[in-house]
Structure formats: C-alpha cells, structure tokens
Amino acid sequence: MTHYDPRIGEAPLPTSGELRRRRNIFTQFWIFVSTSWTMFWLAKRKH
C-alpha cells in the first residue's frame, strides 16, 4: 500500500550540504546548546 499525500512527492529534496549539516554531530550539538541557552535565558527573565 503506497498511499501518500501528492504534495510529498512535489516537496524539494535537501541538498548535499543540508544533509551533511543534519548528520554532523558537532553542528547538532551546537544547535542544541544555543537553543537550550536561549530557552534558559527566556525562562530566567520571565520568572
């Protein structure tokens, strides 16, 4: 059964650079740290 939304087939595929960034553990760690830091400061400022 291969039923899927036709918009999925029309969606753009990620470039090789985007796939490399998604698989890079250091990039993912940096994104995690920066997001966590931002959420920490938002929570600290509001409470």
Residue frames as a rotation matrix with the C-alpha (Angstrom) as fourth column:
MET 1
0.581 0.814 0.000 0.00
0.814 -0.581 0.000 0.00
0.000 0.000 -1.000 0.00
THR 2
-0.562 -0.827 -0.019 1.76
0.822 -0.561 0.101 3.14
-0.094 0.040 0.995 -1.17
HIS 3
0.465 0.768 0.440 -0.78
0.735 -0.612 0.292 5.80
0.493 0.187 -0.849 -0.38
TYR 4
-0.382 -0.584 -0.716 0.74
0.839 -0.544 -0.004 9.19
-0.387 -0.602 0.698 0.36
ASP 5
0.529 0.530 -0.662 -0.12
0.275 -0.846 -0.457 12.83
-0.802 0.060 -0.594 0.02
PRO 6
0.624 -0.289 0.726 0.81
0.769 0.061 -0.637 14.03
0.140 0.955 0.261 -3.51
ARG 7
0.900 -0.306 0.310 2.42
-0.311 -0.950 -0.032 17.13
0.304 -0.068 -0.950 -2.01
ILE 8
0.597 -0.717 0.360 5.13
-0.163 0.331 0.929 14.93
-0.786 -0.613 0.081 -0.51
GLY 9
0.329 -0.448 0.832 6.27
0.833 0.552 -0.032 13.91
-0.445 0.703 0.555 -3.98
GLU 10
0.608 -0.037 0.793 6.48
0.539 -0.714 -0.447 17.55
0.582 0.699 -0.415 -5.04
ALA 11
0.952 -0.262 -0.161 8.47
-0.012 -0.554 0.832 18.68
-0.307 -0.790 -0.530 -2.00
PRO 12
0.557 -0.814 -0.168 12.06
-0.599 -0.254 -0.759 19.79
0.575 0.523 -0.629 -2.66
LEU 13
0.737 -0.403 -0.543 14.78
0.547 0.827 0.130 17.36
0.396 -0.393 0.830 -1.67
PRO 14
0.831 -0.489 -0.264 17.52
-0.088 -0.585 0.806 18.54
-0.549 -0.647 -0.529 0.70
THR 15
0.669 -0.678 -0.305 20.85
-0.555 -0.183 -0.811 19.45
0.494 0.712 -0.499 -0.86
SER 16
0.374 -0.616 -0.693 24.03
0.492 0.766 -0.415 17.53
0.786 -0.186 0.589 -0.09
GLY 17
-0.628 -0.611 0.481 25.19
-0.033 -0.597 -0.802 20.39
0.777 -0.520 0.355 2.14
GLU 18
0.031 0.737 0.675 21.94
-0.899 -0.274 0.340 20.30
0.436 -0.618 0.654 4.11
LEU 19
0.827 0.244 -0.507 22.22
-0.090 0.947 0.308 16.54
0.555 -0.209 0.805 4.58
ARG 20
-0.102 -0.951 -0.292 25.83
0.473 0.212 -0.855 16.94
0.875 -0.226 0.428 5.74
ARG 21
-0.601 -0.063 0.797 24.75
-0.511 -0.736 -0.444 19.57
0.614 -0.674 0.411 8.31
ARG 22
0.454 0.859 0.238 21.93
-0.780 0.255 0.572 17.34
0.430 -0.445 0.785 9.55
ARG 23
0.794 -0.169 -0.584 24.30
0.229 0.973 0.029 14.40
0.564 -0.157 0.811 10.09
ASN 24
-0.205 -0.950 0.237 27.16
0.080 -0.258 -0.963 16.40
0.975 -0.179 0.129 11.64
ILE 25
0.243 0.299 -0.923 27.25
0.866 0.363 0.345 15.69
0.438 -0.882 -0.171 15.38
PHE 26
-0.653 -0.555 -0.515 29.07
0.729 -0.646 -0.229 18.95
-0.205 -0.525 0.826 16.19
THR 27
-0.830 0.436 0.347 26.54
-0.144 -0.770 0.622 21.06
0.539 0.466 0.702 14.30
GLN 28
0.126 0.925 -0.358 23.68
0.247 0.321 0.914 19.28
0.961 -0.203 -0.189 16.04
PHE 29
-0.032 -0.217 -0.976 25.34
0.992 0.109 -0.057 19.77
0.118 -0.970 0.212 19.43
TRP 30
-0.933 -0.355 -0.062 25.85
0.359 -0.931 -0.063 23.49
-0.035 -0.081 0.996 18.76
ILE 31
-0.469 0.845 0.255 22.20
-0.197 -0.382 0.903 23.92
0.861 0.374 0.346 17.74
PHE 32
0.270 0.554 -0.788 21.13
0.634 0.514 0.578 22.08
0.725 -0.655 -0.212 20.90
VAL 33
-0.369 -0.506 -0.780 23.32
0.923 -0.300 -0.242 24.23
-0.112 -0.809 0.577 23.15
SER 34
-0.982 -0.030 0.184 22.29
0.068 -0.976 0.208 27.51
0.173 0.217 0.961 21.56
THR 35
-0.172 0.985 0.023 18.58
-0.072 -0.036 0.997 26.63
0.983 0.169 0.077 21.72
SER 36
0.249 0.223 -0.942 18.88
0.839 0.437 0.325 25.48
0.484 -0.871 -0.079 25.33
TRP 37
-0.696 -0.580 -0.423 20.78
0.710 -0.645 -0.283 28.63
-0.109 -0.497 0.861 26.27
THR 38
-0.806 0.454 0.380 18.12
-0.172 -0.795 0.582 30.81
0.566 0.403 0.719 24.67
MET 39
0.184 0.924 -0.336 15.29
0.168 0.307 0.937 28.97
0.968 -0.229 -0.099 26.43
PHE 40
-0.082 -0.303 -0.949 17.16
0.974 0.179 -0.141 29.19
0.213 -0.936 0.280 29.74
TRP 41
-0.926 -0.343 -0.158 17.53
0.370 -0.909 -0.193 32.95
-0.078 -0.237 0.968 29.49
LEU 42
-0.495 0.832 0.251 13.93
-0.247 -0.411 0.877 33.43
0.833 0.373 0.409 28.38
ALA 43
0.323 0.612 -0.722 12.70
0.519 0.524 0.676 31.41
0.792 -0.593 -0.148 31.36
LYS 44
-0.329 -0.535 -0.778 15.05
0.944 -0.183 -0.273 33.17
0.004 -0.825 0.566 33.76
ARG 45
-0.967 -0.065 0.246 14.00
0.101 -0.985 0.139 36.61
0.234 0.160 0.959 32.53
LYS 46
-0.277 0.954 0.113 10.27
-0.289 -0.195 0.937 35.88
0.916 0.227 0.330 32.77
HIS 47
0.533 0.503 -0.680 10.30
0.429 0.532 0.730 34.26
0.729 -0.681 0.068 36.25
